[in-house]
Amino acid sequence: MEYFVSLRSVQRTGSHKRPGVQLGHRNQASRIRPGSRAQELGAYKYVSELWRKKQSDVMRFLQRVRCWEYRQHPSIVRVTHPTRPDKVAAWATRPSSEFFQGYVIYRVRVRRGGRKRPVPKGIVYGKPTNQGVTQLKFQRSKRSVAEERAGRIGRS
C-alpha cells in the first residue's frame, strides 16, 4: 500500500440510444468530442472531474500507469510534485486558511497483511499460548509504520 504524510463529458464512442452506432470497447481510450463540456474546463477542474469518475477509461489507465511507476521506485521516495494538483490548488486558494510552505512529502511502501514473528524456521519455545508465528496482529497501524520510516529517512 502507498501512504502519503472524473470526467463527466468523456463518453465512450457512440451511444446505445442511436441505432446503427456501435459502442466503443471498454478498454478503448476515451475521446473528448469537439464542443463537449470537457473542452471548456480549465486544467484543475479537468483533473478534479477525472478523480470523480474513477471508473472512466482515462482514470483507469492513469492509475494503472502510476501503479506500475510506483513499483519501479524504491520503497521510500520523496515526492517532488503532488499527485493531486487540483487539491493543492483548492487548498492554496482557500480564504480561511493559509497554504503551508516547507512540508516535505514521502511516498512509503508498506507490505500488506499481518505481522509474522521473526523466529528462525518457525521454532518457538515456551508455553503453547505464545507459540503463534503467522496469525499475529500488529498493534500499530500501517500509517504509523510508514510515518516512522519516512521520519528516519527525512532526518538524515
C-alpha positions, 0 to 999 in steps of 0.5 A: 500500500502507498501512504502519503504524510472524473470526467463527466463529458468523456463518453465512450464512442457512440451511444446505445440510444442511436441505432446503427452506432456501435459502442466503443470497447471498454478498454478503448481510450476515451475521446473528448468530442469537439464542443463537449463540456470537457473542452471548456474546463480549465486544467484543475477542474479537468483533473478534479472531474477525472478523480470523480469518475474513477471508473472512466477509461482515462482514470483507469489507465492513469492509475494503472500507469502510476501503479506500475511507476510506483513499483519501479521506485524504491520503497521510500521516495520523496515526492517532488510534485503532488499527485493531486494538483487540483487539491493543492490548488483548492487548498492554496486558494482557500480564504480561511486558511493559509497554504503551508510552505516547507512540508516535505512529502514521502511516498512509503511502501508498506507490505500488506497483511499481518505481522509474522514473528521473526523466529528462525524456521518457525521454532518457538519455545515456551508455553503453547499460548505464545507459540503463534508465528503467522496469525499475529496482529500488529498493534500499530497501524500501517500509517504509523509504520510508514510515518516512522520510516519516512521520519528516519529517512527525512532526518538524515 
